Amino acid sequence: MKPPGGLTAAAACAAMLLGVCAHAQTAGTWPSKPVRWVVPYAPGGPTDVVSRVLAPKLAERIGQSVIIENRVGAAGNIGAESVAKAAPDAHTVLYVVPAVIMNPFFFKSSPDPRELAPVIQVVNLSMVLLANAGFAPKNVAEIIALAKAKPGTVSCGSAGGVPTVACELLRSHAQAEMIMVMYKGQGPALNALMGGEINLLFDGASTAAGPVKAGRARPIASLNSKGGSTAFGNLPAVSDTIPGFEFTIWHGMMAPAATPRDILVQVNREVAAVLGLPEVRKRLTDVGFEVVGGSVEDFENLFKGETVKYGKVLKEAGIKPE
């Protein structure tokens, strides 16, 4: 058969090889420069803890710097918006928690989650309800009783996302005025709890363990319906008092929505490899995280399901964006 366009067989073969090489080069263009890893919360919180375990290992694998950037403010919206508007090449990625889904229900200015593409679920984090060491109530029922007896005297701190929803649902169940105090990150919120500025905080078991051990915070209940905690022994569940009150904070990575699928898959593969390293798994599990990983599709499915779940919860709680 005569090669098309009058090419010799050798030239046609060379052209085919060049085409294959060009395709391979296109598919392998990530990363071609340093990667910005945006953490939309303050240093010291759970998102920052995990990011600083993973980023150096990812940099070793991909041969490029992975630069953590704490873009703090507006309950995570500032960081999320910066990534949504970045070039769609996954050289800027966002470390996310469920707040990325919930924030549009609280803030009119929140970026639309559809402006971001799921890449990989990273970990799950069990949550606990913490009290300041000097706060009198010892359980959820006593907290509700105090809030009803003295409206406006019980304060709950948060930095957005699940902790904010949990505070709102606790207030809604108590049917009494509670003070919501917002912080730039869970780290500052935990410091405020230890300092006596607020009474309550829903926080990850990993970051709560240190203050509890030091006697500067007291665990009240778990947000796991089964109760208990490896860090706090036999802890009752909030759902024992408030049926259905159960949340787990998942962490994940997202990229700008228009990022090509093959690049999302490539980033997923590299991060999954880091999560599979024994030393990484140990460091994360030792501080209370459950390592997850999985495919792009796995995280897409979780994200869709959680969007439906939290949309229902927030609408039933009467939350309206401001």
Number of C-alpha atoms within 10 A of each C-alpha: 4 9 12 9 7 9 12 12 13 10 12 16 13 12 13 12 12 12 12 12 12 12 11 11 11 12 14 13 12 20 17 12 12 16 21 18 24 25 23 30 31 22 20 14 20 26 22 22 15 19 16 14 17 18 20 16 18 21 17 12 13 17 12 16 16 21 16 19 17 17 20 19 17 21 25 26 24 17 24 30 21 17 27 24 15 16 14 19 19 27 21 22 28 28 26 24 24 20 23 23 23 22 25 19 18 19 15 12 14 21 21 16 21 11 16 24 26 26 30 28 28 26 20 19 21 21 25 31 24 26 28 24 19 12 15 12 15 13 17 21 14 12 21 21 14 18 21 18 11 13 15 14 14 21 19 26 26 28 26 27 19 24 25 24 23 21 23 20 20 21 22 14 12 20 13 19 16 22 19 18 18 17 20 19 25 28 22 20 25 30 15 19 24 23 14 17 16 24 25 31 29 29 28 26 25 22 19 28 18 14 19 20 12 9 11 19 27 25 26 21 28 30 28 20 17 14 18 17 20 14 18 18 9 12 19 22 25 25 18 17 14 15 10 11 17 18 18 15 21 21 21 22 24 29 31 27 21 15 17 15 14 13 21 22 15 19 25 22 18 16 23 19 14 22 23 14 11 9 11 17 18 12 13 19 14 13 21 23 24 16 20 17 23 17 16 22 13 14 21 16 12 13 21 11 12 15 16 11 11 18 17 11 13 17 11 10 15 11 15 12 11 9
